[in-house]
Amino acid sequence: MSISAQHKIGSGFGATSTADDVLRGIDLTGKLALVTGGYSGLGLETTRALTKAGARVVVPARRPDTAREALDGVDGVEVDELDLGDLDSVRAFAERFLASGRTLDIVIDNAGIMACPETRVGPGWEAQFATNHLGHFALVNRLWPAIEPGGARVVSVSSRGHQLSGVRWDDVHWRQGYDKWQAYGQAKTANVLFAVHLDALARDRGVRAFALHPGGILTPLQRHLARDEMVERGWIDENGTVLHPEQFKTPQQGAATQVWAATSPRLDGLGGLYLEDCDVAEPAGETGPGQMTDGVKPWAVDPAEAARLWDLSAELTGVNAFA
C-alpha cells in the first residue's frame, strides 16, 4: 500500500472507544490469538478483551512468572517463554508452538521497548530495532506454517513515534551518535513497513497485515523515562500527577485499535494500512523536527522501503518464510 490508500473508512468508532466496544457482537469462540507482551499495559487489556469475546490467547513473555501472575483469573490464556531480543529464544518458542499443531487466527505484535538508554543485544544490535522489529519479524516468519492455514490477521503495534525517524539505512544499529528517541522512531517505522510488505507478500494466501498507533497512554512502556523528562514533556507534574488526563487514553481505549485491527469485518479485503483511533489513518501533515501529529508519514508506508527492510531483516535474522 502507499500513502494514497490512507483514508478513513468511517468505522463508527473513535479515540474514546474501548476494546470491549469494538468487540461487541463479535464472537471469537474457537479462535486462537497470540499477543506478545500480552500481560502488561495495552497487551494485558488486549488479552482480556479477546478472551472475553471467546478467543484462546497465547501470551509469550520474557518473564513468564510475572505474566502468569498478571493474568491470574483471566480464563483461556496460556503463557510461554519468549525473549524477542534473543533469536534463539524466538526459534525455540516457535518450535514449541508449531509442535502443538495448532493454527493461529490472530497475531498481535504488541511487545516493545521505548526510548531506552543505548543497549546492545545479540551481535551488537541496537535494542529497540532488534526487540521491536527484528524479534517480531523472526517470530512471524517462523510461525508462518501456523499463520497461513488460518488466514490470520497479523497486527503490528507501531506508534506516532514513527514520525521521529525513517529507517537510517547507513546505520540501522545507531553505532554513530545514538539518540534514544530517533532510535525509537526508526523501530516504530520498521513496525509499519513490516506490515506493509508482509501484506504484499501474504494477501494472495489469505493473510492480511496492519500496523497502528494505539494512542498516547501512560503504561509501563515509559519505564525508561526519568520523572524529570516526563515533567519536561508536560505529561506529569513534580509529584507525578498526570497534568492533562484528556490527552491520554485509558489502557482499555489504547487497546481498542489493535483489537479492532485484529477482528473488524470492516477491514475484510483490506491490508497494509496504518490505523489509529479505530479507523484507517490519514496522511500526516508537515511537522518540524521532533514534532508529531495525527496520521502516517509517507516513509512508513512506502512499498519500496518496506521491501528493502524485509530483505535486510531476512539477512540479519536468517529467516524468511517467503524465500
C-alpha positions in Angstrom: 0.0 0.0 0.0 1.1 3.6 -0.5 0.2 6.8 1.2 -2.7 7.3 -1.3 -4.6 4.4 0.3 -4.5 6.0 3.7 -8.0 7.4 4.2 -10.7 6.9 6.9 -13.4 4.4 6.2 -15.9 5.7 8.8 -15.6 2.8 11.2 -18.2 4.2 13.7 -15.5 4.0 16.4 -13.1 6.7 17.6 -10.4 7.8 20.1 -12.6 7.0 23.2 -13.8 3.6 22.0 -12.6 0.7 24.2 -11.5 -2.8 23.3 -14.8 -4.1 24.6 -16.7 -1.6 22.5 -15.1 -2.7 19.2 -15.7 -6.4 20.1 -19.4 -6.0 20.9 -21.2 -8.5 18.8 -18.1 -10.3 17.6 -17.8 -14.0 18.7 -14.2 -15.3 18.8 -15.1 -18.7 20.1 -12.7 -21.3 18.7 -10.2 -18.7 17.6 -6.6 -18.7 18.7 -4.7 -15.5 19.1 -1.1 -14.8 20.0 -0.3 -11.5 21.8 3.4 -10.6 22.6 3.6 -8.7 25.8 0.0 -9.6 26.5 0.4 -9.4 30.2 1.2 -5.7 30.8 -0.3 -2.3 29.8 -2.1 -2.4 26.5 -1.2 -6.1 25.9 -3.0 -7.1 29.1 -6.1 -5.2 28.1 -5.9 -6.8 24.7 -5.7 -10.3 26.1 -8.6 -9.6 28.5 -10.8 -8.3 25.7 -10.0 -11.2 23.3 -10.7 -13.8 25.9 -13.9 -12.1 27.0 -15.0 -12.4 23.3 -14.3 -16.2 23.4 -10.8 -16.4 22.0 -8.0 -18.5 23.5 -4.8 -16.4 23.8 -1.2 -17.5 23.8 1.0 -14.9 25.7 4.7 -15.3 25.0 6.6 -13.5 27.8 10.1 -12.6 28.7 9.1 -13.0 32.3 6.7 -16.0 32.3 6.2 -15.9 36.1 5.3 -12.2 36.1 2.9 -12.9 33.1 1.2 -15.7 34.9 0.7 -13.5 38.0 -0.7 -10.6 35.9 -3.1 -13.0 34.0 -4.3 -14.8 37.1 -8.0 -15.0 36.9 -8.2 -14.5 33.1 -9.6 -17.6 31.5 -8.5 -19.1 28.2 -4.8 -17.9 28.4 -1.6 -19.8 28.2 1.9 -18.4 28.9 5.1 -19.4 27.3 8.7 -18.1 27.4 9.9 -15.7 24.7 12.6 -13.0 24.6 12.3 -11.0 21.4 15.8 -9.7 21.8 17.2 -13.2 21.6 16.7 -15.0 18.2 17.4 -18.4 19.8 14.6 -17.8 22.2 12.3 -16.8 19.3 13.2 -20.0 17.4 12.7 -22.2 20.5 9.3 -20.7 21.2 8.2 -21.0 17.5 9.3 -24.7 17.5 7.3 -25.4 20.7 4.2 -23.7 19.3 4.4 -25.4 15.9 4.8 -28.8 17.6 1.3 -28.3 19.1 -0.1 -28.5 15.5 -2.4 -25.5 16.1 -3.4 -22.8 13.6 -3.3 -19.1 14.5 -6.2 -16.8 13.6 -4.7 -13.6 15.1 -1.2 -12.4 15.8 -0.7 -9.1 17.6 3.0 -8.0 17.8 2.4 -5.8 20.8 5.5 -6.1 23.0 8.1 -3.3 22.8 10.5 -1.0 24.5 10.7 2.8 24.2 13.4 5.4 24.5 15.8 3.1 26.4 19.4 4.1 27.1 21.8 2.8 24.5 21.6 -1.0 24.8 23.0 -3.8 22.6 21.6 -7.2 22.1 22.6 -10.3 20.1 25.5 -9.5 17.7 25.6 -5.8 18.9 22.2 -4.8 17.5 20.5 -1.7 18.8 17.9 -2.9 21.3 14.8 -1.0 20.1 15.3 -2.1 16.5 16.2 -5.6 17.5 13.3 -6.1 20.0 10.5 -4.1 18.5 11.2 -5.1 14.9 13.7 -7.9 14.2 12.3 -10.2 17.0 8.8 -9.8 15.7 10.0 -10.3 12.1 11.7 -13.6 13.0 8.7 -14.7 15.1 6.1 -14.2 12.4 8.3 -15.8 9.7 9.0 -18.8 12.0 5.3 -19.1 12.8 4.2 -18.9 9.2 3.2 -22.6 9.0 0.6 -21.8 11.7 -0.4 -18.4 10.4 -1.1 -19.2 6.7 -3.6 -22.1 7.1 -6.0 -19.9 9.2 -5.8 -16.9 7.0 -4.7 -15.0 10.1 -4.6 -11.2 10.6 -1.2 -10.0 11.7 -1.2 -6.7 13.6 2.0 -4.7 14.2 1.8 -2.2 17.0 3.7 0.9 15.9 3.3 4.4 17.3 3.0 8.0 16.2 6.7 7.9 17.2 7.4 6.6 13.7 7.3 10.3 12.7 10.6 10.9 14.5 12.7 8.9 12.1 12.6 6.8 8.9 15.0 3.9 8.6 18.6 5.0 8.9 19.9 2.8 6.1 23.5 3.8 6.6 23.4 2.9 10.3 20.4 1.0 11.4 22.1 0.0 14.7 23.0 3.5 15.7 26.7 2.9 16.1 27.3 6.6 15.5 25.5 9.1 17.7 22.8 7.2 19.5 19.6 9.2 20.1 17.1 7.2 22.1 14.0 8.9 20.6 15.1 8.8 17.0 16.1 5.1 17.5 12.6 4.5 18.9 11.2 6.3 15.8 13.2 4.1 13.4 11.9 1.0 15.2 8.3 2.2 15.0 8.7 3.0 11.3 10.1 -0.5 10.9 6.9 -1.9 12.6 4.8 -0.2 9.9 7.0 -1.2 7.0 6.9 -4.8 8.2 3.1 -4.8 7.9 3.2 -3.2 4.5 5.5 -5.8 3.0 4.0 -8.8 4.8 0.6 -7.8 3.5 2.0 -7.5 -0.1 3.6 -11.0 0.2 0.8 -12.7 2.0 -2.5 -11.3 0.7 -2.8 -13.8 -2.1 -2.6 -16.5 0.5 -5.4 -15.1 2.6 -3.3 -13.4 5.3 -3.6 -9.7 5.8 -1.4 -7.3 8.0 -2.0 -3.9 9.6 0.1 -1.5 11.6 -1.3 1.1 14.1 -0.8 3.8 16.6 -2.6 2.9 19.8 -2.8 6.5 21.1 -1.0 8.2 24.0 -1.3 6.1 27.1 0.8 6.1 30.3 1.8 2.4 30.8 4.9 0.5 31.9 6.3 1.3 28.4 7.5 4.6 30.0 9.8 2.7 32.4 13.0 4.0 30.9 12.0 7.7 31.2 13.1 9.7 34.2 10.5 11.7 36.0 12.3 14.9 35.0 11.9 14.0 31.4 8.1 13.4 31.7 7.8 16.7 33.6 9.7 18.4 30.9 7.4 16.9 28.2 4.4 18.2 30.2 3.0 14.8 30.9 3.2 14.9 34.7 3.9 17.5 37.5 6.8 17.2 40.0 4.6 15.0 42.2 3.9 12.5 39.4 0.3 13.7 38.8 -0.9 13.5 35.2 -1.3 17.1 34.0 -3.7 16.7 31.1 -5.6 13.4 31.5 -7.7 14.3 28.5 -4.6 14.0 26.3 -4.1 10.3 27.3 -6.2 7.3 26.6 -7.0 4.7 29.3 -5.4 1.3 28.7 -8.8 0.0 27.6 -9.1 2.7 25.0 -5.4 2.2 24.0 -6.0 -1.5 23.3 -9.1 -0.8 21.1 -7.3 -0.1 17.8 -5.2 -3.3 17.9 -8.3 -5.4 18.8 -10.3 -3.6 16.0 -7.4 -4.3 13.5 -7.4 -8.0 14.5 -11.2 -8.6 14.3 -13.2 -6.0 12.5 -15.2 -7.2 9.5 -14.9 -3.6 8.1 -11.3 -4.4 7.3 -12.1 -7.5 5.3 -10.4 -7.2 1.9 -8.0 -4.5 3.1 -4.4 -4.7 4.4 -1.1 -3.0 4.5 -2.6 0.0 6.2 -1.7 2.1 9.2 -4.6 2.7 11.6 -5.3 5.0 14.5 -8.3 5.7 16.7 -10.1 2.5 15.4 -10.0 3.7 11.8 -7.6 3.9 8.9 -5.3 6.9 9.5 -5.0 9.8 7.1 -1.6 11.0 5.7 0.3 13.1 8.3 0.8 16.8 7.7 4.1 18.6 7.8 5.9 18.8 11.2 9.1 20.3 12.5 12.0 18.2 13.8 10.9 16.1 16.8 7.2 17.1 16.4 4.4 14.6 15.9 0.9 14.9 14.6 -2.1 12.7 13.6 -1.7 10.4 10.7 1.1 8.4 9.0 4.3 9.7 7.3 4.9 8.6 3.7 8.2 6.9 4.5 6.4 4.4 6.8 4.1 3.1 4.1 6.5 3.3 1.1 6.4 -0.1 -0.6 10.0 0.2 -1.9 11.2 1.0 1.7 9.2 -1.9 3.0 10.7 -4.4 0.5 14.2 -3.1 1.3 13.6 -3.5 5.1 12.2 -7.0 4.6 15.4 -8.1 2.7 17.6 -6.5 5.3 15.7 -8.2 8.2 15.8 -11.6 6.4 19.5 -11.2 6.0 20.1 -10.2 9.7 17.8 -12.8 11.2 18.4 -15.6 8.7 14.7 -16.2 8.5 12.3 -15.7 5.5 9.2 -17.7 5.1 8.8 -16.4 1.6 12.3 -17.1 0.2 
